[in-house]
Amino acid sequence: MQWEVGKRIVAPTRCKDYGILSVVFQLYADCKIHFKIPPTVFYPQPKVDSALIGLHFLGPGQLRRRLAGVSPAHLRTVVTATFQQRRKTVRNGLKQLALT
């Protein structure tokens, strides 16, 4: 995949690349960039670098522990609202939610 997408998947919190893609992938899998792949190894050559990403998906038990009792549907709603608009603060992004 593209290097930039790979960086977003493995991005740590409080990083510019951290977003909804990071949250979702890191929730369901342990993610790691193994190495960068230069465009010269492909034909035709793309204009971007690529990356080899390792994804070790969690089993059902591990996923339940990570979710810690949170409903996947509620989590999806909160994450979507939080990252809807990049420049908004979390508080402003969540104002529209009526969590019960």
Contact map, one row per residue, 1 for C-alpha under 8 A:
1110110000000000000000000000000000000000000000000111100000000000000000000000000000000000000000000000
1111110000000000000000000000000000000000000000011110000000000000000000000000000000000000000000000000
1111111000000000000000000000000000010000000000011110000000000000000000000000000000000000000000000000
0111111100000000000000000000000000000000000000000000000000000000000000000000000000000000000000000000
1111111110000000000000000000000000000000000000000000000000000000000000000000000000000000000000000000
1111111111000000000000000000000010000000000000000011100000000000000000000000000000000000000000000000
0011111111100000100000000000000010000000000000000000000000000000000000000000000000000000000000000000
0001111111100000111011000000000000000000000000000000000000000000000000000000000000000000000000000000
0000111111100000010011101100001000000000000000000000000000000000000000000000000000000000000000000000
0000011111110000000001000100001110000000000000000000000000000000000000000000000000000000000000000000
0000001111111010110001000000000000000000000000000000000000000000000000000000000000000000000000000000
0000000001111110010001000000000000000000000000000000000000000000000000000000000000000000000000000000
0000000000111110010000000000000000000000000000000000000000000000000000000000000000000000000000000000
0000000000011111010000000000000000000000000000000000000000000000000000000000000000000000000000000000
0000000000111111110000000000000000000000000000000000000000000000000000000000000000000000000000000000
0000000000000111110000000000000000000000000000000000000000000000000000000000000000000000000000000000
0000001100100011111000000000000000000000000000000000000000000000000000000000000000000000000000000000
0000000110111111111111100000000000000000000000000000000000000000000000000000000000000000000000000000
0000000100000000111111100000000000000000000000000000000000000000000000000000000000100000000000000000
0000000000000000011111110000000000000000000000000000000000000000000000000000001100100000000000000000
0000000110000000011111111000000000000000000000000000000000000000000000000000000000000000000000000000
0000000111110000011111111100000000000000000000000000000000000000000000000000000000000000000000000000
0000000010000000011111111110000000000000000000000000000000000000000000000000001000000000000000000000
0000000000000000000111111111000000000000000000000000000000000000000000000000000000000000000000000000
0000000010000000000011111111111000000000000000000000000000000000000000000000000000000000000000000000
0000000011000000000001111111111000000000000000000000000000000000000000000000000000000000000000000000
0000000000000000000000111111110000000000000000000000000000000010010000000000000000000000000000000000
0000000000000000000000011111110000000000000000000000000011000010000000000000000000000000000000000000
0000000000000000000000001111111000000000000000000000001111000000000000000000000000000000000000000000
0000000000000000000000001111111100000000000000000000011111000000000000000000000000000000000000000000
0000000011000000000000001100111110000000000000000000111100000000000000000000000000000000000000000000
0000000001000000000000000000011111000000000000000000111000000000000000000000000000000000000000000000
0000011001000000000000000000001111110000000000000011110000000000000000000000000000000000000000000000
0000000000000000000000000000000111110000000000000011110000000000000000000000000000000000000000000000
0000000000000000000000000000000011111000000000000011100000000000000000000000000000000000000000000000
0010000000000000000000000000000011111100000000001111000000000000000000000000000000000000000000000000
0000000000000000000000000000000000111110100000001111000000000000000000000000000000000000000000000000
0000000000000000000000000000000000011111100000011100000000000000000000000000000000000000000000000000
0000000000000000000000000000000000001111110011111100000000000000000000000000000000000000000000000000
0000000000000000000000000000000000000111111010000000000000000000000000000000000000000000000000000000
0000000000000000000000000000000000001111111010000000000000000000000000000000000000000000000000000000
0000000000000000000000000000000000000011111111000000000000000000000000000000000000000000000000000000
0000000000000000000000000000000000000001111111000000000000000000000000000000000000000000000000000000
0000000000000000000000000000000000000000011111000000000000000000000000000000000000000000000000000000
0000000000000000000000000000000000000011111111100000000000000000000000000000000000000000000000000000
0000000000000000000000000000000000000010011111111000000000000000000000000000000000000000000000000000
0000000000000000000000000000000000000010000011111000000000000000000000000000000000000000000000000000
0110000000000000000000000000000000000110000001111100000000000000000000000000000000000000000000000000
0110000000000000000000000000000000011110000001111110000000000000000000000000000000000000000000000000
1110000000000000000000000000000000011110000000011111000000000000000000000000000000000000000000000000
1110010000000000000000000000000011111000000000001111100000000000000000000000000000000000000000000000
1000010000000000000000000000000011111000000000000111110000000000000000000000000000000000000000000000
1000010000000000000000000000001111100000000000000011111000000000000000000000000000000000000000000000
0000000000000000000000000000011111000000000000000001111100000000000000000000000000000000000000000000
0000000000000000000000000000111100000000000000000000111110000000000000000000000000000000000000000000
0000000000000000000000000000111000000000000000000000011111000000000000000000000000000000000000000000
0000000000000000000000000001110000000000000000000000001111100000000000000000000000000000000000000000
0000000000000000000000000001110000000000000000000000000111111110000000000000000000000000000000000000
0000000000000000000000000000000000000000000000000000000011111110000000000000000000000000000000000000
0000000000000000000000000000000000000000000000000000000001111111000000000000000000000000000000000000
0000000000000000000000000000000000000000000000000000000001111111100000000000000000000000000000000000
0000000000000000000000000000000000000000000000000000000001111111110000000000000000000000000000000000
0000000000000000000000000011000000000000000000000000000001111111111000000000000000000000000000000000
0000000000000000000000000000000000000000000000000000000000011111111110000000000000000000000000000000
0000000000000000000000000000000000000000000000000000000000001111111110000000000000000000000000000000
0000000000000000000000000010000000000000000000000000000000000111111100000000000000000000000000000000
0000000000000000000000000000000000000000000000000000000000000011111111110000000000000000000000000000
0000000000000000000000000000000000000000000000000000000000000001111111000000000000000000000000000000
0000000000000000000000000000000000000000000000000000000000000001101111100000000000000000000000000000
0000000000000000000000000000000000000000000000000000000000000000001111110110000000000000000000000000
0000000000000000000000000000000000000000000000000000000000000000001011111110000000000000000000000000
0000000000000000000000000000000000000000000000000000000000000000001001111111000000000000000000000000
0000000000000000000000000000000000000000000000000000000000000000000000111111100000000000000000000000
0000000000000000000000000000000000000000000000000000000000000000000001111111110000000000000000000000
0000000000000000000000000000000000000000000000000000000000000000000001111111111000000000000000000000
0000000000000000000000000000000000000000000000000000000000000000000000011111111100000000000000000000
0000000000000000000000000000000000000000000000000000000000000000000000001111111110000000000000000000
0000000000000000000000000000000000000000000000000000000000000000000000000111111111000000000001001000
0000000000000000000100100000000000000000000000000000000000000000000000000011111111100000000000000000
0000000000000000000100000000000000000000000000000000000000000000000000000001111111110000000000000000
0000000000000000000000000000000000000000000000000000000000000000000000000000111111110000000011011000
0000000000000000000000000000000000000000000000000000000000000000000000000000011111111000010011000000
0000000000000000001100000000000000000000000000000000000000000000000000000000001111111100010010000000
0000000000000000000000000000000000000000000000000000000000000000000000000000000111111100000010000000
0000000000000000000000000000000000000000000000000000000000000000000000000000000001111111000010000000
0000000000000000000000000000000000000000000000000000000000000000000000000000000000111111000000000000
0000000000000000000000000000000000000000000000000000000000000000000000000000000000001111100000000000
0000000000000000000000000000000000000000000000000000000000000000000000000000000000001111110110000000
0000000000000000000000000000000000000000000000000000000000000000000000000000000000000011111110000000
0000000000000000000000000000000000000000000000000000000000000000000000000000000001100001111111000000
0000000000000000000000000000000000000000000000000000000000000000000000000000000000000000111111100000
0000000000000000000000000000000000000000000000000000000000000000000000000000000000000001111111100000
0000000000000000000000000000000000000000000000000000000000000000000000000000000011111001111111110000
0000000000000000000000000000000000000000000000000000000000000000000000000000010011000000011111111000
0000000000000000000000000000000000000000000000000000000000000000000000000000000000000000001111111100
0000000000000000000000000000000000000000000000000000000000000000000000000000000010000000000011111100
0000000000000000000000000000000000000000000000000000000000000000000000000000010010000000000001111110
0000000000000000000000000000000000000000000000000000000000000000000000000000000000000000000000111111
0000000000000000000000000000000000000000000000000000000000000000000000000000000000000000000000001111
0000000000000000000000000000000000000000000000000000000000000000000000000000000000000000000000000111
